[in-house]
Amino acid sequence: MRVRSLLIALCAVLASAGLLVLPFAAEAAPTGTSSASAGCYHQVGDHWECVTPGAFCPAAAHGRNGTSEDGDSYRCVQDGSYWRWKPAGSSGGAAQEPTAKPTPKPTPKPTPTAKPAGSKCSQKYLPLPDPKCQPGTRDPAVTQETIKSTICTPGYSRKVAPPASYAAALRVTQIAQYGYADRKPSHYKEDHLIPLSLGGSPKSAKNLWPQPVLAGKGKTPADKDAVELTLWRAVCHGEVPLAKAQQAIAKNWRTAVRRLGL
């Protein structure tokens, strides 16, 4: 009995000095008590203060959070058949770093363009053609010196006009090049930018383009025909040099009459 009393006294001294951990006592300790530092270790609501990292925790603390004397966060989690204070976020092992979710990349918005994908020529110049595709070309046989025997002769334009089959095939090709959503050929006129009546090239793809027929006021093929007639009369009556008329209508047929002072 004397030996047993001495052992119990020795254990008490070692426990009070923090040199002895009694697992069974910690596991069965009532709320607010612990195997370590009973004066500090206590429960505040659902939270526990002054917990000892890695030590056993009481049943009342199972699944609860706690803070060590150093201010670090811990949680009472099951470790095998026991419950211990482990770093918050762990589940019986070392604390796990949260997996970073990849930042979703914003979906790029389509950029508006007047030149649809796959097209060769731009629609942004309408009711004029794209000057890079159709800058306008002249017939070298028509000069200022030959206008009386060429463009000013009745029936000249019909005489030099390309075959209808040629114009129709070129129109289909160029409708695709311009990326028109409406692919119906009858909705376009294969127009000579520099008209035949002013010495434009009859067959050059740089002088022919698919002009939309269904356009607004002041933009239709009929409006351009009226401008062509005015300039033809001025050239054949000697009011305007042929080269200036060709240059004005190739640049912008909508301003050609005003540009030439007619």
C-alpha positions as protocol buffer text, in pm:
chain_id: "A"
residue {
  index: 1
  type: MET
  ca { x: 0 y: 0 z: 0 }
}
residue {
  index: 2
  type: ARG
  ca { x: 287 y: 237 z: 83 }
}
residue {
  index: 3
  type: VAL
  ca { x: 445 y: 172 z: -261 }
}
residue {
  index: 4
  type: ARG
  ca { x: 114 y: 233 z: -436 }
}
residue {
  index: 5
  type: SER
  ca { x: 66 y: 560 z: -249 }
}
residue {
  index: 6
  type: LEU
  ca { x: 413 y: 672 z: -350 }
}
residue {
  index: 7
  type: LEU
  ca { x: 345 y: 589 z: -718 }
}
residue {
  index: 8
  type: ILE
  ca { x: 16 y: 781 z: -714 }
}
residue {
  index: 9
  type: ALA
  ca { x: 187 y: 1081 z: -556 }
}
residue {
  index: 10
  type: LEU
  ca { x: 469 y: 1067 z: -813 }
}
residue {
  index: 11
  type: CYS
  ca { x: 219 y: 1053 z: -1102 }
}
residue {
  index: 12
  type: ALA
  ca { x: 35 y: 1353 z: -962 }
}
residue {
  index: 13
  type: VAL
  ca { x: 358 y: 1553 z: -944 }
}
residue {
  index: 14
  type: LEU
  ca { x: 457 y: 1459 z: -1302 }
}
residue {
  index: 15
  type: ALA
  ca { x: 107 y: 1534 z: -1435 }
}
residue {
  index: 16
  type: SER
  ca { x: 99 y: 1874 z: -1269 }
}
residue {
  index: 17
  type: ALA
  ca { x: 438 y: 1953 z: -1426 }
}
residue {
  index: 18
  type: GLY
  ca { x: 308 y: 1854 z: -1775 }
}
residue {
  index: 19
  type: LEU
  ca { x: 548 y: 1561 z: -1796 }
}
residue {
  index: 20
  type: LEU
  ca { x: 285 y: 1290 z: -1789 }
}
residue {
  index: 21
  type: VAL
  ca { x: -19 y: 1255 z: -2027 }
}
residue {
  index: 22
  type: LEU
  ca { x: -306 y: 1034 z: -1911 }
}
residue {
  index: 23
  type: PRO
  ca { x: -505 y: 938 z: -2228 }
}
residue {
  index: 24
  type: PHE
  ca { x: -781 y: 762 z: -2047 }
}
residue {
  index: 25
  type: ALA
  ca { x: -836 y: 1058 z: -1819 }
}
residue {
  index: 26
  type: ALA
  ca { x: -849 y: 1307 z: -2112 }
}
residue {
  index: 27
  type: GLU
  ca { x: -1097 y: 1095 z: -2304 }
}
residue {
  index: 28
  type: ALA
  ca { x: -1327 y: 1060 z: -2005 }
}
residue {
  index: 29
  type: ALA
  ca { x: -1279 y: 1412 z: -1868 }
}
residue {
  index: 30
  type: PRO
  ca { x: -1599 y: 1609 z: -1809 }
}
residue {
  index: 31
  type: THR
  ca { x: -1678 y: 1929 z: -1997 }
}
residue {
  index: 32
  type: GLY
  ca { x: -1433 y: 2205 z: -1919 }
}
residue {
  index: 33
  type: THR
  ca { x: -1148 y: 1978 z: -1804 }
}
residue {
  index: 34
  type: SER
  ca { x: -844 y: 1823 z: -1971 }
}
residue {
  index: 35
  type: SER
  ca { x: -538 y: 1613 z: -1903 }
}
residue {
  index: 36
  type: ALA
  ca { x: -324 y: 1923 z: -1956 }
}
residue {
  index: 37
  type: SER
  ca { x: -325 y: 2257 z: -1778 }
}
residue {
  index: 38
  type: ALA
  ca { x: -669 y: 2240 z: -1618 }
}
residue {
  index: 39
  type: GLY
  ca { x: -652 y: 2606 z: -1522 }
}
residue {
  index: 40
  type: CYS
  ca { x: -632 y: 2716 z: -1890 }
}
residue {
  index: 41
  type: TYR
  ca { x: -804 y: 2443 z: -2090 }
}
residue {
  index: 42
  type: HIS
  ca { x: -1176 y: 2526 z: -2093 }
}
residue {
  index: 43
  type: GLN
  ca { x: -1486 y: 2546 z: -2312 }
}
residue {
  index: 44
  type: VAL
  ca { x: -1638 y: 2874 z: -2429 }
}
residue {
  index: 45
  type: GLY
  ca { x: -1972 y: 2787 z: -2593 }
}
residue {
  index: 46
  type: ASP
  ca { x: -1885 y: 2543 z: -2871 }
}
residue {
  index: 47
  type: HIS
  ca { x: -1522 y: 2656 z: -2876 }
}
residue {
  index: 48
  type: TRP
  ca { x: -1230 y: 2529 z: -2666 }
}
residue {
  index: 49
  type: GLU
  ca { x: -942 y: 2741 z: -2545 }
}
residue {
  index: 50
  type: CYS
  ca { x: -578 y: 2650 z: -2467 }
}
residue {
  index: 51
  type: VAL
  ca { x: -597 y: 2309 z: -2636 }
}
residue {
  index: 52
  type: THR
  ca { x: -281 y: 2099 z: -2655 }
}
residue {
  index: 53
  type: PRO
  ca { x: -199 y: 2004 z: -3018 }
}
residue {
  index: 54
  type: GLY
  ca { x: -206 y: 1628 z: -3067 }
}
residue {
  index: 55
  type: ALA
  ca { x: -350 y: 1561 z: -2721 }
}
residue {
  index: 56
  type: PHE
  ca { x: -666 y: 1363 z: -2662 }
}
residue {
  index: 57
  type: CYS
  ca { x: -986 y: 1568 z: -2641 }
}
residue {
  index: 58
  type: PRO
  ca { x: -1297 y: 1500 z: -2427 }
}
residue {
  index: 59
  type: ALA
  ca { x: -1624 y: 1364 z: -2565 }
}
residue {
  index: 60
  type: ALA
  ca { x: -1787 y: 1707 z: -2534 }
}
residue {
  index: 61
  type: ALA
  ca { x: -1529 y: 1848 z: -2777 }
}
residue {
  index: 62
  type: HIS
  ca { x: -1578 y: 1588 z: -3052 }
}
residue {
  index: 63
  type: GLY
  ca { x: -1611 y: 1769 z: -3384 }
}
residue {
  index: 64
  type: ARG
  ca { x: -1557 y: 2108 z: -3215 }
}
residue {
  index: 65
  type: ASN
  ca { x: -1296 y: 2376 z: -3283 }
}
residue {
  index: 66
  type: GLY
  ca { x: -1030 y: 2496 z: -3042 }
}
residue {
  index: 67
  type: THR
  ca { x: -738 y: 2733 z: -3012 }
}
residue {
  index: 68
  type: SER
  ca { x: -392 y: 2658 z: -2872 }
}
residue {
  index: 69
  type: GLU
  ca { x: -203 y: 2888 z: -2636 }
}
residue {
  index: 70
  type: ASP
  ca { x: -14 y: 3009 z: -2944 }
}
residue {
  index: 71
  type: GLY
  ca { x: -341 y: 3114 z: -3109 }
}
residue {
  index: 72
  type: ASP
  ca { x: -338 y: 2841 z: -3376 }
}
residue {
  index: 73
  type: SER
  ca { x: -669 y: 2678 z: -3477 }
}
residue {
  index: 74
  type: TYR
  ca { x: -735 y: 2311 z: -3407 }
}
residue {
  index: 75
  type: ARG
  ca { x: -1028 y: 2071 z: -3431 }
}
residue {
  index: 76
  type: CYS
  ca { x: -1116 y: 1764 z: -3228 }
}
residue {
  index: 77
  type: VAL
  ca { x: -1115 y: 1484 z: -3490 }
}
residue {
  index: 78
  type: GLN
  ca { x: -1117 y: 1107 z: -3471 }
}
residue {
  index: 79
  type: ASP
  ca { x: -776 y: 944 z: -3498 }
}
residue {
  index: 80
  type: GLY
  ca { x: -823 y: 566 z: -3503 }
}
residue {
  index: 81
  type: SER
  ca { x: -1014 y: 478 z: -3187 }
}
residue {
  index: 82
  type: TYR
  ca { x: -928 y: 807 z: -3015 }
}
residue {
  index: 83
  type: TRP
  ca { x: -1012 y: 1175 z: -3065 }
}
residue {
  index: 84
  type: ARG
  ca { x: -730 y: 1424 z: -3082 }
}
residue {
  index: 85
  type: TRP
  ca { x: -672 y: 1796 z: -3140 }
}
residue {
  index: 86
  type: LYS
  ca { x: -549 y: 1825 z: -3498 }
}
residue {
  index: 87
  type: PRO
  ca { x: -487 y: 2134 z: -3712 }
}
residue {
  index: 88
  type: ALA
  ca { x: -815 y: 2281 z: -3833 }
}
residue {
  index: 89
  type: GLY
  ca { x: -909 y: 2148 z: -4175 }
}
residue {
  index: 90
  type: SER
  ca { x: -753 y: 1805 z: -4124 }
}
residue {
  index: 91
  type: SER
  ca { x: -944 y: 1480 z: -4092 }
}
residue {
  index: 92
  type: GLY
  ca { x: -720 y: 1266 z: -3875 }
}
residue {
  index: 93
  type: GLY
  ca { x: -400 y: 1370 z: -4057 }
}
residue {
  index: 94
  type: ALA
  ca { x: -202 y: 1680 z: -4149 }
}
residue {
  index: 95
  type: ALA
  ca { x: -391 y: 1989 z: -4254 }
}
residue {
  index: 96
  type: GLN
  ca { x: -475 y: 1979 z: -4625 }
}
residue {
  index: 97
  type: GLU
  ca { x: -433 y: 2275 z: -4853 }
}
residue {
  index: 98
  type: PRO
  ca { x: -755 y: 2359 z: -5038 }
}
residue {
  index: 99
  type: THR
  ca { x: -744 y: 2278 z: -5406 }
}
residue {
  index: 100
  type: ALA
  ca { x: -741 y: 2597 z: -5607 }
}
residue {
  index: 101
  type: LYS
  ca { x: -1016 y: 2613 z: -5861 }
}
residue {
  index: 102
  type: PRO
  ca { x: -902 y: 2720 z: -6206 }
}
residue {
  index: 103
  type: THR
  ca { x: -1017 y: 3067 z: -6301 }
}
residue {
  index: 104
  type: PRO
  ca { x: -1260 y: 3035 z: -6590 }
}
residue {
  index: 105
  type: LYS
  ca { x: -1145 y: 3218 z: -6898 }
}
residue {
  index: 106
  type: PRO
  ca { x: -1395 y: 3470 z: -7031 }
}
residue {
  index: 107
  type: THR
  ca { x: -1558 y: 3371 z: -7356 }
}
residue {
  index: 108
  type: PRO
  ca { x: -1431 y: 3610 z: -7623 }
}
residue {
  index: 109
  type: LYS
  ca { x: -1704 y: 3811 z: -7785 }
}
residue {
  index: 110
  type: PRO
  ca { x: -1713 y: 3811 z: -8165 }
}
residue {
  index: 111
  type: THR
  ca { x: -1576 y: 4131 z: -8312 }
}
residue {
  index: 112
  type: PRO
  ca { x: -1816 y: 4296 z: -8558 }
}
residue {
  index: 113
  type: THR
  ca { x: -1665 y: 4308 z: -8903 }
}
residue {
  index: 114
  type: ALA
  ca { x: -1775 y: 4420 z: -9244 }
}
residue {
  index: 115
  type: LYS
  ca { x: -1568 y: 4142 z: -9392 }
}
residue {
  index: 116
  type: PRO
  ca { x: -1721 y: 3803 z: -9300 }
}
residue {
  index: 117
  type: ALA
  ca { x: -1490 y: 3510 z: -9237 }
}
residue {
  index: 118
  type: GLY
  ca { x: -1374 y: 3357 z: -9563 }
}
residue {
  index: 119
  type: SER
  ca { x: -1469 y: 3658 z: -9772 }
}
residue {
  index: 120
  type: LYS
  ca { x: -1217 y: 3842 z: -9986 }
}
residue {
  index: 121
  type: CYS
  ca { x: -1387 y: 4181 z: -10024 }
}
residue {
  index: 122
  type: SER
  ca { x: -1541 y: 4412 z: -9764 }
}
residue {
  index: 123
  type: GLN
  ca { x: -1902 y: 4532 z: -9754 }
}
residue {
  index: 124
  type: LYS
  ca { x: -1821 y: 4840 z: -9544 }
}
residue {
  index: 125
  type: TYR
  ca { x: -1798 y: 5062 z: -9852 }
}
residue {
  index: 126
  type: LEU
  ca { x: -2151 y: 4988 z: -9974 }
}
residue {
  index: 127
  type: PRO
  ca { x: -2315 y: 5118 z: -10190 }
}
residue {
  index: 128
  type: LEU
  ca { x: -1965 y: 5140 z: -10338 }
}
residue {
  index: 129
  type: PRO
  ca { x: -1737 y: 4843 z: -10403 }
}
residue {
  index: 130
  type: ASP
  ca { x: -1429 y: 4761 z: -10198 }
}
residue {
  index: 131
  type: PRO
  ca { x: -1159 y: 4974 z: -10368 }
}
residue {
  index: 132
  type: LYS
  ca { x: -901 y: 4702 z: -10305 }
}
residue {
  index: 133
  type: CYS
  ca { x: -1109 y: 4456 z: -10505 }
}
residue {
  index: 134
  type: GLN
  ca { x: -1250 y: 4693 z: -10767 }
}
residue {
  index: 135
  type: PRO
  ca { x: -1046 y: 5012 z: -10811 }
}
residue {
  index: 136
  type: GLY
  ca { x: -1184 y: 5047 z: -11165 }
}
residue {
  index: 137
  type: THR
  ca { x: -994 y: 4984 z: -11487 }
}
residue {
  index: 138
  type: ARG
  ca { x: -1007 y: 5155 z: -11826 }
}
residue {
  index: 139
  type: ASP
  ca { x: -1026 y: 5020 z: -12180 }
}
residue {
  index: 140
  type: PRO
  ca { x: -700 y: 5133 z: -12345 }
}
residue {
  index: 141
  type: ALA
  ca { x: -881 y: 5159 z: -12680 }
}
residue {
  index: 142
  type: VAL
  ca { x: -1089 y: 5450 z: -12546 }
}
residue {
  index: 143
  type: THR
  ca { x: -898 y: 5777 z: -12516 }
}
residue {
  index: 144
  type: GLN
  ca { x: -983 y: 6144 z: -12541 }
}
residue {
  index: 145
  type: GLU
  ca { x: -880 y: 6129 z: -12906 }
}
residue {
  index: 146
  type: THR
  ca { x: -1101 y: 5827 z: -12987 }
}
residue {
  index: 147
  type: ILE
  ca { x: -1424 y: 5917 z: -12804 }
}
residue {
  index: 148
  type: LYS
  ca { x: -1601 y: 6021 z: -13125 }
}
residue {
  index: 149
  type: SER
  ca { x: -1547 y: 5676 z: -13278 }
}
residue {
  index: 150
  type: THR
  ca { x: -1601 y: 5482 z: -12957 }
}
residue {
  index: 151
  type: ILE
  ca { x: -1813 y: 5586 z: -12659 }
}
residue {
  index: 152
  type: CYS
  ca { x: -1988 y: 5875 z: -12835 }
}
residue {
  index: 153
  type: THR
  ca { x: -2102 y: 5647 z: -13115 }
}
residue {
  index: 154
  type: PRO
  ca { x: -2460 y: 5510 z: -13069 }
}
residue {
  index: 155
  type: GLY
  ca { x: -2465 y: 5139 z: -12972 }
}
residue {
  index: 156
  type: TYR
  ca { x: -2103 y: 5132 z: -12854 }
}
residue {
  index: 157
  type: SER
  ca { x: -2174 y: 5000 z: -12503 }
}
residue {
  index: 158
  type: ARG
  ca { x: -2385 y: 4709 z: -12633 }
}
residue {
  index: 159
  type: LYS
  ca { x: -2114 y: 4627 z: -12887 }
}
residue {
  index: 160
  type: VAL
  ca { x: -1833 y: 4588 z: -12630 }
}
residue {
  index: 161
  type: ALA
  ca { x: -2038 y: 4442 z: -12342 }
}
residue {
  index: 162
  type: PRO
  ca { x: -1919 y: 4097 z: -12225 }
}
residue {
  index: 163
  type: PRO
  ca { x: -2143 y: 3793 z: -12288 }
}
residue {
  index: 164
  type: ALA
  ca { x: -2426 y: 3749 z: -12037 }
}
residue {
  index: 165
  type: SER
  ca { x: -2288 y: 3407 z: -11940 }
}
residue {
  index: 166
  type: TYR
  ca { x: -1952 y: 3563 z: -11847 }
}
residue {
  index: 167
  type: ALA
  ca { x: -2112 y: 3832 z: -11631 }
}
residue {
  index: 168
  type: ALA
  ca { x: -2346 y: 3580 z: -11463 }
}
residue {
  index: 169
  type: ALA
  ca { x: -2062 y: 3343 z: -11369 }
}
residue {
  index: 170
  type: LEU
  ca { x: -1846 y: 3629 z: -11238 }
}
residue {
  index: 171
  type: ARG
  ca { x: -2139 y: 3763 z: -11035 }
}
residue {
  index: 172
  type: VAL
  ca { x: -2182 y: 3432 z: -10849 }
}
residue {
  index: 173
  type: THR
  ca { x: -1809 y: 3421 z: -10771 }
}
residue {
  index: 174
  type: GLN
  ca { x: -1798 y: 3779 z: -10648 }
}
residue {
  index: 175
  type: ILE
  ca { x: -2113 y: 3745 z: -10434 }
}
residue {
  index: 176
  type: ALA
  ca { x: -1919 y: 3482 z: -10238 }
}
residue {
  index: 177
  type: GLN
  ca { x: -1608 y: 3702 z: -10229 }
}
residue {
  index: 178
  type: TYR
  ca { x: -1809 y: 3982 z: -10068 }
}
residue {
  index: 179
  type: GLY
  ca { x: -1959 y: 3741 z: -9814 }
}
residue {
  index: 180
  type: TYR
  ca { x: -2317 y: 3847 z: -9885 }
}
residue {
  index: 181
  type: ALA
  ca { x: -2568 y: 3655 z: -9672 }
}
residue {
  index: 182
  type: ASP
  ca { x: -2815 y: 3674 z: -9960 }
}
residue {
  index: 183
  type: ARG
  ca { x: -2668 y: 3458 z: -10237 }
}
residue {
  index: 184
  type: LYS
  ca { x: -2952 y: 3501 z: -10487 }
}
residue {
  index: 185
  type: PRO
  ca { x: -2790 y: 3633 z: -10810 }
}
residue {
  index: 186
  type: SER
  ca { x: -3103 y: 3823 z: -10921 }
}
residue {
  index: 187
  type: HIS
  ca { x: -3065 y: 4051 z: -10619 }
}
residue {
  index: 188
  type: TYR
  ca { x: -2740 y: 4190 z: -10764 }
}
residue {
  index: 189
  type: LYS
  ca { x: -2636 y: 4368 z: -11081 }
}
residue {
  index: 190
  type: GLU
  ca { x: -2291 y: 4297 z: -11222 }
}
residue {
  index: 191
  type: ASP
  ca { x: -2192 y: 4660 z: -11250 }
}
residue {
  index: 192
  type: HIS
  ca { x: -1901 y: 4824 z: -11436 }
}
residue {
  index: 193
  type: LEU
  ca { x: -1751 y: 5069 z: -11185 }
}
residue {
  index: 194
  type: ILE
  ca { x: -1619 y: 5278 z: -11474 }
}
residue {
  index: 195
  type: PRO
  ca { x: -1911 y: 5229 z: -11714 }
}
residue {
  index: 196
  type: LEU
  ca { x: -1862 y: 5116 z: -12072 }
}
residue {
  index: 197
  type: SER
  ca { x: -2012 y: 5449 z: -12178 }
}
residue {
  index: 198
  type: LEU
  ca { x: -1707 y: 5620 z: -12024 }
}
residue {
  index: 199
  type: GLY
  ca { x: -1446 y: 5375 z: -12151 }
}
residue {
  index: 200
  type: GLY
  ca { x: -1438 y: 5124 z: -11866 }
}
residue {
  index: 201
  type: SER
  ca { x: -1283 y: 4781 z: -11915 }
}
residue {
  index: 202
  type: PRO
  ca { x: -1555 y: 4538 z: -12036 }
}
residue {
  index: 203
  type: LYS
  ca { x: -1429 y: 4214 z: -11873 }
}
residue {
  index: 204
  type: SER
  ca { x: -1183 y: 4305 z: -11598 }
}
residue {
  index: 205
  type: ALA
  ca { x: -1283 y: 4172 z: -11255 }
}
residue {
  index: 206
  type: LYS
  ca { x: -1128 y: 4490 z: -11115 }
}
residue {
  index: 207
  type: ASN
  ca { x: -1396 y: 4692 z: -11291 }
}
residue {
  index: 208
  type: LEU
  ca { x: -1693 y: 4457 z: -11238 }
}
residue {
  index: 209
  type: TRP
  ca { x: -1863 y: 4397 z: -10903 }
}
residue {
  index: 210
  type: PRO
  ca { x: -2199 y: 4261 z: -10769 }
}
residue {
  index: 211
  type: GLN
  ca { x: -2391 y: 4578 z: -10679 }
}
residue {
  index: 212
  type: PRO
  ca { x: -2697 y: 4504 z: -10457 }
}
residue {
  index: 213
  type: VAL
  ca { x: -3023 y: 4584 z: -10637 }
}
residue {
  index: 214
  type: LEU
  ca { x: -3236 y: 4613 z: -10321 }
}
residue {
  index: 215
  type: ALA
  ca { x: -3066 y: 4916 z: -10166 }
}
residue {
  index: 216
  type: GLY
  ca { x: -3194 y: 5241 z: -10016 }
}
residue {
  index: 217
  type: LYS
  ca { x: -3275 y: 5567 z: -10188 }
}
residue {
  index: 218
  type: GLY
  ca { x: -2976 y: 5718 z: -10363 }
}
residue {
  index: 219
  type: LYS
  ca { x: -2788 y: 5387 z: -10352 }
}
residue {
  index: 220
  type: THR
  ca { x: -2948 y: 5173 z: -10624 }
}
residue {
  index: 221
  type: PRO
  ca { x: -2809 y: 5071 z: -10964 }
}
residue {
  index: 222
  type: ALA
  ca { x: -3070 y: 5299 z: -11123 }
}
residue {
  index: 223
  type: ASP
  ca { x: -2927 y: 5597 z: -10933 }
}
residue {
  index: 224
  type: LYS
  ca { x: -2581 y: 5515 z: -11066 }
}
residue {
  index: 225
  type: ASP
  ca { x: -2717 y: 5479 z: -11421 }
}
residue {
  index: 226
  type: ALA
  ca { x: -2844 y: 5837 z: -11399 }
}
residue {
  index: 227
  type: VAL
  ca { x: -2499 y: 5960 z: -11295 }
}
residue {
  index: 228
  type: GLU
  ca { x: -2337 y: 5767 z: -11582 }
}
residue {
  index: 229
  type: LEU
  ca { x: -2570 y: 5930 z: -11834 }
}
residue {
  index: 230
  type: THR
  ca { x: -2494 y: 6280 z: -11701 }
}
residue {
  index: 231
  type: LEU
  ca { x: -2118 y: 6223 z: -11723 }
}
residue {
  index: 232
  type: TRP
  ca { x: -2143 y: 6064 z: -12070 }
}
residue {
  index: 233
  type: ARG
  ca { x: -2325 y: 6366 z: -12206 }
}
residue {
  index: 234
  type: ALA
  ca { x: -2070 y: 6603 z: -12048 }
}
residue {
  index: 235
  type: VAL
  ca { x: -1776 y: 6412 z: -12201 }
}
residue {
  index: 236
  type: CYS
  ca { x: -1927 y: 6378 z: -12547 }
}
residue {
  index: 237
  type: HIS
  ca { x: -2029 y: 6748 z: -12548 }
}
residue {
  index: 238
  type: GLY
  ca { x: -1676 y: 6851 z: -12455 }
}
residue {
  index: 239
  type: GLU
  ca { x: -1772 y: 6986 z: -12109 }
}
residue {
  index: 240
  type: VAL
  ca { x: -1554 y: 6745 z: -11910 }
}
residue {
  index: 241
  type: PRO
  ca { x: -1233 y: 6562 z: -12011 }
}
residue {
  index: 242
  type: LEU
  ca { x: -1273 y: 6183 z: -12031 }
}
residue {
  index: 243
  type: ALA
  ca { x: -996 y: 6112 z: -11776 }
}
residue {
  index: 244
  type: LYS
  ca { x: -1155 y: 6338 z: -11511 }
}
residue {
  index: 245
  type: ALA
  ca { x: -1496 y: 6178 z: -11560 }
}
residue {
  index: 246
  type: GLN
  ca { x: -1344 y: 5830 z: -11529 }
}
residue {
  index: 247
  type: GLN
  ca { x: -1153 y: 5928 z: -11216 }
}
residue {
  index: 248
  type: ALA
  ca { x: -1456 y: 6089 z: -11049 }
}
residue {
  index: 249
  type: ILE
  ca { x: -1694 y: 5798 z: -11103 }
}
residue {
  index: 250
  type: ALA
  ca { x: -1433 y: 5538 z: -11002 }
}
residue {
  index: 251
  type: LYS
  ca { x: -1367 y: 5722 z: -10676 }
}
residue {
  index: 252
  type: ASN
  ca { x: -1733 y: 5773 z: -10575 }
}
residue {
  index: 253
  type: TRP
  ca { x: -2019 y: 5779 z: -10823 }
}
residue {
  index: 254
  type: ARG
  ca { x: -2246 y: 5942 z: -10561 }
}
residue {
  index: 255
  type: THR
  ca { x: -2031 y: 6258 z: -10557 }
}
residue {
  index: 256
  type: ALA
  ca { x: -1900 y: 6252 z: -10915 }
}
residue {
  index: 257
  type: VAL
  ca { x: -2150 y: 6504 z: -11058 }
}
residue {
  index: 258
  type: ARG
  ca { x: -2084 y: 6755 z: -10782 }
}
residue {
  index: 259
  type: ARG
  ca { x: -1708 y: 6698 z: -10801 }
}
residue {
  index: 260
  type: LEU
  ca { x: -1710 y: 6783 z: -11172 }
}
residue {
  index: 261
  type: GLY
  ca { x: -1932 y: 7089 z: -11120 }
}
residue {
  index: 262
  type: LEU
  ca { x: -2219 y: 6954 z: -11330 }
}
